[in-house]
Amino acid sequence: MDLSRITQNPVHLALLKILLTVLLSIGVYYLLKLLVIRYIRKATEKTRTKLDDLLIEFLEKFLFRITLITALYFIGQYLSVFSGERVFFYFSQILYAIVVIVVTTLAVRLINFVIVYYLTQISRRTGTEVEKDFGLLIQRVIQIVAYSIAAITILTHFNVDVKGLVATLGVGSLAIALAAQDTLSNMIAGFVIMVDRPFRVGDRIKTPNNVVGEVFEIGLRSMKLLDFEKNLHIIPNADIIKSEVINYSYPNPKVRVKVDVGVAYGSDLEKVKQIMIDVCKQHPKVLKDPEPNAYFVNFGDSSLDLTCISFVNHYKDAWTTADEIRMAIYQAFDKHGIEIPFPQHVVYLHRESE
């Protein structure tokens, strides 16, 4: 084969360049796939996180598209010998739009991939459904923004005036933001609750409006609370996050049991306190550490008021334990002759002399 004759003929030279471009593209593709990806994969296998391994698999899928687009650009340039510069110009414009779409798709999928990965990690760590509730929403928002930018970029490249479109998108976004202000604030608050975890599903909390119950569900817009009467309270997340909430379950479910009692004036307070302490110590659910104790707290109108403090392992045991301690204290007082007075008033009558 006489290469000098081929190179002197423009058509033959273009065909030769196209063939070399195809072969070179195939070689580069397999070289990157077999060598670069291979070495990078070995390096990522030594890391603890699986994110880099998943990213390598993800980028490997797009490697063929990137190589193909690059090869098509050069092939189109060489084909201009047959079709003319004008055809190549239109081909390059179409190829530019394809490149923008492919790069945008790659960026969107890559960003969504990373976001979903971290949301999944947060869900596993916090025991919530952050990925389920917010993953799809975040993906949709990223897609809308990214493809809008891609469309504006393509239109600008083709000398299309996009000022009106940008203004329309800005006004529309502002209108949507104002209309959905409460919804957006609740969604952001819900995301903060799931990440910050001031309470979790199953925790017993007290809300700002003094409702006590167990967290039934933490949703995208609201938090659902089940009270002791099995009524479901639906509270917007924004109201929860900006107010004080008492969590009876965190950092541990241990809770104090407080029993108040009044005895008659003249009672032996040391004996009364010891009886109350002994009753608490004998209860099987009362913790030994910290030890139960009793305190004289007030001179009441009709009684000497005392308080007995003890602790149980879980807040669900507090109510029944307090009831059983009160019953045992009442029986112990009755056994030792300690009076629990009822409210009374002493009235003195003074008769004036005639």
Buried (B, 14 or more C-beta within 10 A) or exposed (E): EEEEEEEEEEEBBBBBBBEEBEEBBEEBBEEBBEEEBEEBBEEBEEEEEEBBBBBBEBBBEBBEBBBEBBBBBBBBBBBBBEEEEEEBEEBBEEBBBBBBBBBBBBBBBBBBBBBBBEBBBBBEEBEBBBBEBBBEEBBEEBBEEBBBEBBBBBBEEEEEEBEEBEEEBEEEEEEEEEEEEEEBBBBBBBBBBBBEBEBBBEBBBBBEEEBEBBBBEBBBBBBBBBBEEEEEBEBBBBBBBEEEBEBBBEEEBBBEBEBEBBBEEEBEEEEBBEBBBBBBEEBEBBBEEEEBEBEBEEEEEBBBBBBBBBBBBBBBBBEEBBEBBBEBBBEBBEEEEBBBBEEEEEEEEEEEEE
